[in-house]
């Protein structure tokens, strides 16, 4: 399609209100057509378009044919997420990985390419994000389990399974929910669970020549083995084993696309397509089926036409799974073969209450496998990645195996609650003050070189390329911008705010940009802060150098125009400690979030039983500041290690920065307050989320 025709298509969509005027996602069950199915152009990489039928905003995050192939030379043919059952996102969604044909590459959470991973982390090595930090990837090479630090590039051997020549997760296995276990097959025969923290290998199941397709680890660290043979006797269908590979029960009569998660009651479930089931449950042909692993009980969640195949991806227990539908017969939109849910991205609710329709993926069966979207969801259910060829083989004569990756931000449609409605703040003004790079508030470590180019702010800047070189700016304000220079020789840097890693920035640009805003932070408390820039000594695939420039910093300070600022608090008044303070320790799985309404602009949440947040303080009283709403659950409170009671954080309407629990009358000295999630909630709550926002300490 030439540029003129593309412009006509886009202009038509704009005139009809289909771009820039997002519709609500649909819950209807009828046929929904895909407009301009044979002509709509894919957006350029990094740009978005609005799905004309469902109103979702979709971002294209890769351009395979324009990306150098670091392994084979030339340019790539396809870039995709690995598989539906494997989350490509780390726990805070700040990074994800994609397959560049034979190897993986790292992207930031907005969908921008950062750099390639080492070629040893190849398409068969199954890299899996740690759940205990946001920089570690585990992968296997031969008979070794290894780790890779995506920030430093360090590689380490976690364990060598010398009894086997190779280990594998079967291509579909993800890390366990607790982030501490993997299930592997040694030499494609011996299935076992391995625990990272204890370096323990659990007992082995010898499959003894019986053919199997995959092994999954469940939320409770049980194992599902999917046998090639269908049936109802041993070693057929899908069988459940405990962590010691002791047989428990059959949970499905046949294999099929599936994923594992927890339902809203905390039970571990398998969600699968029963299209191959020789004995399906009644009235559920080609169904999306939930199986309660504790009993094998099956529930039909949705039925699809027999012409549709699916892939399934499950987030961590938020009450839904995501499904892409695939029509191998390649029907035309509007034809009789275009049945309900054809070639769509769906969200299926685990309580059986319905399906939410998000997008047409617009991928056509023009090759044998790469065209399949194989959508995959982030662990909190707020991000979706999927592959699509966008019919570009037919539209623009792309090569047959072509495919690229697309991103949808789901937002607040899952059980993770939406931000609460807050009263409008009083009018405010923002003051911006620029600090040059040579201001005393900026300190440097490592090797930096001055530059006196007239294009710089104030006529000078400084730059570095050595890994570990640092620039640290201290300021007081509610926001800050790093001003720098970017061009074809620019590299990557890490940015820390108040000691917390916030981003990895690729400063490369195909054309020179002076006084560019390279990073911006807003919503900070009006207090002292620090912004640190750490040179990584690396660059993206298109750059010719590692240079990182520091030109200036802009500091924003907001002040209310309706009332004067309150006077400073008198001595000995309560002290507020934010949830990400070094005085607060966490165990279990917690999810950091950024909201303007949260104390300090950030908050953390969890729903897994026994997950704890513990603050150690000196004082006579302490209050837990949190968030409560219709999706909040029940927590236990421990003071100095003693259980003091149970708190139900549910509220019929959202309450931010709420005082959820106070312990007072303590003796002067050092104390601890621990908040432990129970994974339970009352009968009217829609979830078990526990939120920690801050603590108020009374000296």
C-alpha positions in Angstrom: 0.0 0.0 0.0 1.5 3.3 -1.0 1.7 6.4 1.3 -1.3 8.1 -0.5 -3.6 5.1 0.1 -2.5 4.8 3.7 -3.3 8.5 4.2 -6.8 7.9 2.8 -7.4 5.0 5.2 -6.3 6.9 8.2 -8.2 10.0 7.1 -11.4 7.9 6.8 -11.0 6.6 10.3 -10.4 10.0 11.7 -13.5 11.4 10.0 -15.7 8.6 11.3 -14.4 9.1 14.8 -12.7 5.7 15.0 -9.3 7.1 15.9 -8.8 9.4 18.9 -12.3 8.6 20.2 -11.9 5.3 22.1 -15.0 3.2 22.5 -15.8 1.1 25.6 -14.6 -2.5 25.4 -17.4 -4.7 24.4 -19.2 -7.5 26.3 -21.6 -8.4 23.5 -21.6 -12.0 22.2 -22.5 -11.4 18.5 -20.4 -11.0 15.4 -18.1 -8.0 15.4 -16.5 -7.0 12.1 -13.0 -5.7 11.6 -13.2 -2.6 9.3 -10.8 -2.3 6.4 -9.6 -5.8 7.1 -7.7 -6.1 3.8 -6.3 -2.6 3.7 -5.7 -1.0 7.1 -2.0 -0.1 7.5 -0.1 -1.0 10.7 1.2 2.1 12.5 4.9 2.8 12.5 6.9 1.3 15.3 6.4 3.2 18.6 3.1 4.6 17.5 -0.5 3.6 18.4 -3.8 3.2 16.7 -7.3 2.7 18.1 -9.2 -0.5 17.4 -12.1 0.7 15.3 -14.6 -1.9 16.8 -13.5 -2.2 20.4 -11.9 1.2 21.1 -8.7 -0.2 22.6 -5.5 1.8 22.1 -2.8 -0.5 20.6 0.9 0.2 20.3 3.3 -1.3 17.9 6.5 -2.1 19.8 8.7 -3.7 17.1 9.8 -3.4 13.5 11.4 -6.7 12.7 12.3 -5.9 9.1 14.1 -2.7 10.2 16.0 -4.4 13.1 19.5 -5.8 12.6 19.9 -9.5 13.2 22.6 -9.7 15.9 23.0 -13.5 15.3 22.6 -14.1 11.6 23.4 -10.8 10.0 21.1 -8.7 7.8 17.7 -7.8 9.3 15.2 -9.8 11.3 12.0 -11.4 9.8 10.0 -11.6 13.0 9.9 -10.4 16.6 7.4 -12.0 19.0 6.7 -12.7 22.6 7.7 -16.3 23.5 4.5 -18.0 24.5 1.2 -17.4 26.2 2.0 -19.2 29.4 5.2 -17.3 29.9 4.9 -13.7 31.2 7.5 -11.6 29.3 7.1 -8.8 31.9 9.0 -8.4 35.1 7.0 -7.9 38.3 6.6 -4.1 38.1 6.1 -4.0 34.3 9.2 -1.8 33.9 10.8 -4.3 31.5 9.8 -7.1 29.1 11.6 -9.4 26.7 10.8 -10.4 23.2 12.2 -13.1 20.9 14.3 -11.8 18.0 14.1 -15.0 16.0 17.0 -16.9 17.6 17.7 -14.7 20.7 16.0 -12.3 23.1 16.0 -8.5 23.5 15.1 -6.3 26.4 12.5 -3.5 26.2 11.3 -1.0 28.7 7.7 -1.0 30.0 6.6 1.5 27.4 7.6 -0.7 24.6 11.0 0.8 23.6 13.9 -1.4 22.7 16.8 -1.2 25.1 19.4 -3.8 24.0 19.9 -7.5 23.0 20.5 -10.1 25.6 23.6 -12.3 25.3 23.2 -14.8 22.5 23.5 -17.7 25.0 20.0 -16.6 26.1 18.6 -18.1 22.9 15.1 -19.0 21.8 15.4 -22.4 23.4 16.8 -21.3 26.8 13.5 -20.3 28.3 14.4 -17.0 30.2 12.1 -16.4 33.1 11.9 -13.2 35.2 12.6 -13.5 38.9 9.6 -12.6 41.1 11.9 -11.4 43.9 13.6 -8.6 41.9 13.0 -6.8 38.7 16.4 -7.3 37.0 17.2 -11.0 37.2 16.4 -13.5 34.5 16.8 -17.2 34.9 17.5 -19.4 31.9 19.0 -22.9 31.1 22.0 -23.8 29.0 22.8 -27.4 28.5 22.4 -29.0 32.0 22.9 -25.7 33.9 20.4 -23.3 35.3 21.9 -19.8 35.1 21.0 -16.2 36.0 21.4 -13.0 34.1 21.3 -9.5 35.6 19.7 -7.2 33.0 21.2 -4.1 34.7 24.8 -5.2 35.1 25.1 -7.9 32.4 26.4 -10.4 35.0 25.9 -14.1 34.4 26.1 -16.7 37.1 25.5 -20.5 37.3 22.7 -21.3 39.8 23.0 -25.1 39.6 24.5 -27.7 37.4 22.4 -30.9 37.0 25.4 -33.1 36.2 23.2 -36.2 36.1 21.7 -35.0 32.8 23.1 -33.8 29.5 20.4 -31.2 29.3 17.3 -29.8 31.1 14.2 -28.1 29.7 10.9 -26.7 30.8 9.2 -27.9 27.7 8.8 -24.4 26.2 5.6 -23.6 28.2 6.8 -23.6 31.8 7.0 -20.4 33.9 8.7 -19.7 37.2 6.5 -20.6 40.2 4.2 -18.1 41.9 6.5 -17.8 44.9 9.4 -17.1 42.6 11.4 -20.0 44.2 10.7 -23.1 42.1 11.1 -24.5 38.6 9.9 -27.7 37.1 12.3 -29.3 34.5 12.7 -32.4 32.5 16.2 -33.9 32.5 17.2 -35.5 29.1 13.5 -35.2 28.0 12.6 -38.0 30.4 13.1 -37.2 34.1 10.6 -34.6 35.5 11.5 -32.9 38.8 11.0 -29.6 40.8 14.0 -27.5 41.8 14.0 -24.9 44.6 16.3 -22.0 44.1 16.7 -20.7 47.7 17.6 -24.1 49.1 19.4 -25.5 46.1 17.2 -28.5 46.5 16.2 -31.0 43.8 13.0 -32.8 44.7 12.2 -36.5 43.8 12.0 -37.4 40.1 9.3 -38.9 37.9 10.8 -41.2 35.4 8.4 -41.1 32.4 10.1 -44.3 31.1 9.5 -43.7 27.4 5.9 -42.4 27.8 5.6 -39.4 25.5 4.6 -36.1 27.1 4.2 -32.6 25.8 4.8 -30.3 28.7 5.2 -29.9 32.5 3.7 -26.9 34.4 4.3 -25.8 38.0 1.1 -24.7 39.7 0.5 -21.9 42.2 0.8 -24.3 45.1 4.0 -25.9 43.6 2.3 -29.0 42.3 3.1 -30.2 38.8 0.9 -30.9 35.8 2.2 -33.3 33.2 0.5 -33.3 29.9 0.7 -36.7 28.1 0.5 -37.1 24.4 -2.0 -39.9 24.7 -5.6 -38.9 25.5 -7.8 -41.1 27.7 -9.0 -41.7 31.2 -6.3 -44.2 32.5 -2.9 -43.4 34.0 -0.4 -41.6 31.8 -3.1 -40.1 29.6 -4.5 -36.6 29.4 -3.3 -34.1 32.0 -2.2 -35.5 35.4 -1.5 -33.6 38.7 1.4 -34.5 40.9 2.7 -33.0 44.1 6.1 -31.4 44.5 7.6 -34.9 45.1 6.1 -36.1 41.8 3.6 -38.3 43.7 0.5 -38.9 41.5 -2.6 -37.1 42.8 -5.3 -37.3 40.1 -6.1 -36.8 36.4 -7.4 -33.3 35.8 -8.1 -33.5 32.0 -8.7 -36.3 29.5 -6.6 -34.7 26.8 -3.9 -32.1 26.4 -4.7 -28.6 25.1 -3.7 -25.0 25.2 -3.9 -23.8 28.8 -2.5 -21.9 31.7 -2.6 -22.1 35.5 -3.5 -19.4 38.1 -5.6 -18.9 41.2 -9.3 -18.0 41.2 -10.8 -15.2 43.4 -11.2 -17.7 46.2 -7.4 -18.4 46.2 -7.9 -21.9 44.7 -5.3 -23.1 42.1 -7.0 -23.7 38.8 -6.2 -24.8 35.3 -7.9 -23.0 32.5 -7.8 -24.8 29.2 -9.5 -25.3 25.8 -11.3 -28.7 25.8 -11.4 -29.0 22.0 -9.5 -32.3 22.2 -11.4 -33.7 25.1 -13.0 -37.1 24.1 -15.4 -36.7 27.0 -16.2 -33.0 27.4 -18.5 -31.7 30.1 -22.1 -31.2 28.9 -22.9 -28.1 26.7 -19.3 -27.0 26.4 -18.0 -27.9 23.0 -14.8 -26.1 22.1 -15.0 -24.4 25.4 -12.8 -22.4 27.7 -12.9 -24.5 30.8 -11.8 -23.9 34.4 -10.6 -27.0 36.3 -10.3 -26.8 40.1 -7.1 -28.7 40.7 -8.0 -29.8 44.2 -10.9 -31.9 42.9 -10.8 -31.9 39.1 -14.2 -30.2 39.0 -14.8 -28.5 35.6 -16.7 -25.3 34.8 -17.5 -24.0 31.4 -16.5 -20.3 31.1 -17.2 -19.7 27.4 -18.0 -21.6 24.2 -16.5 -20.9 20.8 -17.2 -21.9 17.2 -15.4 -25.1 16.1 -13.6 -23.0 13.5 -11.6 -21.1 16.2 -8.4 -22.2 17.9 -7.0 -20.4 21.0 -4.1 -19.6 23.2 -4.6 -18.8 26.9 -2.6 -16.5 29.3 -3.4 -16.1 33.0 -2.3 -13.3 35.3 -1.8 -13.9 39.0 -5.2 -14.6 40.5 -7.1 -11.5 39.5 -10.2 -13.3 38.5 -9.7 -13.5 34.7 -7.7 -15.1 31.9 -6.9 -13.7 28.5 -7.5 -15.6 25.3 -6.7 -15.0 21.6 -8.8 -16.7 19.0 -7.3 -17.9 15.7 -9.2 -18.8 12.5 -6.9 -21.0 10.5 -9.3 -21.0 7.5 -8.6 -17.2 7.1 -12.2 -15.9 6.7 -13.0 -12.5 5.4 -14.6 -10.0 7.8 -18.3 -10.0 6.9 -18.4 -13.4 5.3 -20.5 -16.3 6.7 -17.4 -17.9 8.2 -16.7 -14.7 10.3 -18.3 -16.1 13.4 -18.6 -14.4 16.9 -15.1 -13.9 18.5 -13.2 -14.4 15.2 -9.5 -13.3 15.5 -10.0 -11.4 18.7 -8.3 -10.7 22.0 -10.6 -11.7 24.9 -10.7 -11.4 28.6 -12.6 -14.3 30.2 -13.9 -14.1 33.8 -13.2 -17.0 36.0 -16.5 -16.8 37.8 -18.3 -17.5 34.5 -19.9 -14.1 34.3 -18.8 -13.2 30.8 -16.3 -12.2 28.3 -14.8 -8.8 27.6 -13.6 -8.2 24.0 -10.5 -6.0 23.6 -9.3 -6.0 20.0 -9.1 -7.7 16.6 -5.5 -8.9 16.3 -5.6 -8.7 12.5 -3.1 -11.5 12.1 -3.7 -13.8 9.1 -2.6 -17.5 8.6 0.0 -16.6 5.9 2.6 -19.0 7.4 2.5 -22.1 9.6 3.1 -20.6 13.1 4.4 -17.1 13.4 1.0 -15.6 12.5 -0.5 -17.0 15.7 -0.7 -14.1 18.3 0.1 -16.3 21.3 -0.8 -13.4 23.6 0.8 -13.1 27.0 -0.2 -11.0 30.0 1.7 -9.3 32.7 1.5 -10.8 36.2 -0.9 -8.1 37.4 -3.1 -8.3 34.4 -2.6 -4.8 33.2 -0.4 -5.3 30.1 -0.9 -7.6 27.0 1.6 -8.4 24.3 0.7 -10.3 21.2 2.2 -11.0 17.7 0.5 -10.0 14.4 1.5 -10.0 10.8 -1.2 -7.4 10.2 -1.8 -9.0 6.8 1.3 -7.2 5.6 2.4 -10.1 3.5 -0.7 -9.4 1.3 -0.9 -5.6 1.8 2.8 -4.7 1.4 4.3 -8.0 0.1 6.3 -8.7 3.3 8.2 -11.9 3.6 6.0 -15.0 4.4 7.3 -15.6 8.0 7.0 -11.9 9.0 5.5 -10.9 12.3 5.8 -8.0 14.9 4.6 -7.4 18.4 1.8 -5.2 19.8 1.0 -3.9 23.3 -2.3 -3.1 24.9 -2.4 -1.5 28.4 -5.5 -3.0 30.0 -5.6 -0.3 32.8 -8.1 -0.9 35.5 -10.5 -3.5 34.1 -9.3 -6.4 36.2 -9.7 -6.9 40.0 -6.8 -4.6 40.6 -8.9 -1.6 41.8 -9.0 1.7 39.9 -7.6 4.9 41.4 -10.2 6.4 43.8 -12.1 9.5 42.9 -10.6 12.4 44.7 -11.9 16.0 45.2 -10.3 18.5 42.9 -7.2 20.0 44.4 -7.1 23.7 44.9 -5.6 25.7 42.0 -1.8 25.6 42.0 1.1 27.1 40.2 4.3 25.4 39.2 7.6 27.0 39.4 10.4 25.7 37.2 14.1 26.4 38.1 16.9 25.3 35.8 20.2 24.1 37.4 23.2 23.8 35.1 25.3 20.7 35.1 28.2 22.5 36.9 26.0 23.6 39.8 27.3 22.6 43.2 24.1 20.5 43.7 25.5 18.1 41.0 28.2 15.7 42.0 30.1 13.3 39.7 31.9 10.0 40.1 33.9 8.3 37.4 35.3 9.9 34.2 33.4 12.9 32.7 34.4 15.2 29.9 33.3 18.8 29.6 31.8 20.1 26.3 31.5 23.8 25.5 29.2 23.6 22.5 26.9 26.7 22.1 24.0 24.3 21.6 24.2 23.3 25.3 22.1 25.0 28.1 24.3 27.7 29.5 26.9 27.0 26.9 28.4 23.9 28.4 27.6 20.2 29.3 29.5 17.1 30.4 29.5 13.6 29.1 30.7 10.1 29.9 30.9 6.7 28.4 32.6 4.5 31.0 30.3 2.0 32.8 29.7 3.0 36.4 30.3 6.8 35.9 27.6 8.7 37.9 26.1 12.1 38.1 24.0 12.8 41.2 21.7 15.9 41.5 20.1 16.8 44.9 17.1 19.1 44.9 13.9 20.1 46.7 10.8 20.0 44.7 7.8 18.0 43.3 9.4 17.1 40.0 12.6 17.0 38.1 13.8 16.7 34.5 17.2 15.5 33.2 18.2 17.7 30.3 20.8 16.2 27.9 22.0 15.7 24.4 21.2 12.7 22.1 22.5 11.6 18.8 23.8 8.7 16.8 26.7 8.0 19.3 24.6 8.1 22.4 24.3 5.2 24.9 22.2 3.9 27.7 22.0 5.0 31.4 20.1 4.0 34.5 18.1 6.6 36.4 17.6 6.4 40.2 15.2 8.6 42.2 15.9 8.7 45.9 18.0 5.6 45.5 15.4 3.5 43.7 16.0 2.4 40.1 13.3 4.0 38.0 14.3 3.5 34.4 17.0 2.5 31.8 17.1 5.3 29.2 18.4 4.8 25.7 19.6 8.3 24.7 20.2 7.3 21.1 18.6 9.4 18.4 19.0 9.2 14.6 19.2 13.0 14.5 20.9 15.2 17.0 18.7 16.7 19.7 20.2 19.4 22.0 18.7 20.2 25.4 16.4 17.2 25.2 14.4 16.0 28.2 15.8 12.6 28.7 13.9 11.6 31.9 11.2 13.2 33.9 9.8 12.5 37.4 6.7 14.1 38.8 4.3 13.8 41.7 7.1 13.8 44.3 6.6 15.1 47.8 7.7 18.7 48.2 10.9 17.7 50.1 14.5 16.9 49.5 15.2 14.3 46.7 18.0 13.0 44.6 18.3 12.0 40.9 21.2 9.8 40.0 22.3 8.9 36.4 24.5 5.9 36.1 26.3 5.3 32.7 25.9 1.7 31.6 28.8 1.6 29.1 26.3 0.1 26.6 24.3 1.2 23.6 21.4 0.0 21.4 21.8 -1.8 18.2 21.6 1.3 16.0 24.0 3.5 18.0 27.8 3.8 17.3 28.8 4.9 20.9 28.0 4.8 24.6 28.1 8.5 25.3 25.7 9.9 28.0 25.3 13.6 28.3 24.3 15.8 31.3 23.4 19.3 30.4 21.1 20.6 33.1 18.3 19.8 35.4 14.8 21.4 35.7 13.2 21.4 39.1 9.4 21.8 39.5 7.8 23.1 42.7 4.0 23.3 42.9 2.3 25.7 45.3 -1.4 26.2 46.1 -2.9 29.6 45.1 -5.9 29.2 47.4 -4.2 29.1 50.8 -0.7 29.7 52.1 1.5 26.7 52.9 1.0 25.4 56.4 3.8 26.2 58.9 6.4 23.5 59.5 5.5 21.0 62.1 6.7 21.5 65.6 9.3 19.2 67.1 8.3 15.7 68.4 5.3 15.5 66.0 4.6 12.3 64.2 6.9 11.2 61.4 5.7 9.7 58.2 7.7 6.8 56.7 6.9 5.9 53.1 6.3 2.3 52.2 9.6 2.1 50.1 11.7 3.4 53.0 14.7 1.3 54.0 13.0 0.8 57.4 10.2 -1.3 55.8 11.0 -5.0 54.9 8.8 -7.2 52.7 8.5 -11.0 52.3 6.3 -12.7 49.7 5.0 -11.1 46.5 4.3 -7.4 46.5 3.4 -5.2 43.5 4.6 -1.6 43.5 2.2 1.0 42.0 2.5 4.7 41.1 -0.5 6.9 41.8 -0.8 10.6 42.3 -3.2 10.0 45.2 -0.8 7.8 47.1 1.5 9.1 49.9 4.7 10.1 48.2 3.2 9.1 44.8 3.8 5.4 45.3 2.2 2.4 47.1 2.5 -1.4 47.2 0.0 -4.1 47.2 -0.3 -7.9 47.6 -2.9 -10.7 47.9 -0.8 -13.8 48.5 -1.3 -15.5 51.9 1.6 -14.9 54.4 3.1 -12.0 52.5 4.4 -9.5 55.1 5.3 -5.9 55.3 7.3 -5.1 58.5 8.4 -1.7 59.7 11.0 -1.3 62.5 10.7 2.0 64.3 11.5 3.9 67.5 8.5 5.5 69.2 5.5 5.2 71.3 2.8 4.7 68.6 2.6 3.7 65.0 -0.2 3.9 62.4 -0.5 1.9 59.2 -1.6 4.1 56.3 -3.1 2.2 53.4 -5.9 2.1 50.8 -9.3 0.4 51.1 -12.0 -0.2 48.6 -14.4 -2.9 47.2 -11.5 -5.2 46.3 -9.6 -5.1 49.6 -9.1 -8.1 51.9 -8.2 -9.1 55.4 -4.8 -8.8 57.1 -3.4 -9.8 60.4 -1.4 -7.3 62.6 1.6 -8.2 64.6 3.3 -5.8 67.1 6.7 -6.8 68.3 6.0 -10.3 66.9 2.7 -10.8 68.8 -0.6 -11.2 66.9 -2.7 -8.2 67.9 -5.7 -8.9 65.7 -7.3 -9.1 62.3 -8.2 -6.1 60.1 -10.8 -6.1 57.3 -9.6 -3.4 54.9 -12.8 -3.6 52.7 -14.7 -0.3 52.1 -17.8 0.3 50.0 -16.2 3.4 48.5 -12.5 4.0 47.9 -10.4 5.6 50.7 -6.9 6.6 49.9 -4.2 7.4 52.6 -6.6 5.8 55.2 -5.5 5.1 58.8 -6.1 1.3 58.8 -4.6 0.3 62.1 -2.9 2.2 65.1 -0.9 0.7 67.9 -0.3 3.3 70.7 0.7 3.3 74.3 4.0 1.6 73.5 7.0 1.9 75.7 9.7 4.2 74.4 12.2 2.2 72.4 12.5 0.1 69.3 9.4 -1.8 68.0 8.1 -3.6 65.0 4.7 -3.5 63.2 4.0 -6.4 60.7 1.1 -6.6 58.3 0.4 -10.0 57.0 -2.0 -10.8 54.1 -4.3 -13.7 54.7 -5.4 -14.1 51.1 -9.0 -13.9 52.2 -11.8 -11.3 52.1 -15.4 -10.9 53.4 -18.4 -12.0 51.3 -19.1 -8.6 49.7 -15.5 -7.8 48.7 -14.3 -8.6 45.1 -10.7 -9.3 46.1 -8.1 -9.9 48.8 -5.7 -7.0 48.1 -3.8 -5.5 51.0 -2.2 -2.1 50.4 0.7 -0.5 52.3 1.2 3.2 51.6 3.1 4.7 54.6 3.5 4.5 58.3 3.2 7.4 60.9 5.5 7.1 63.8 4.9 9.0 67.1 8.2 9.5 69.0 
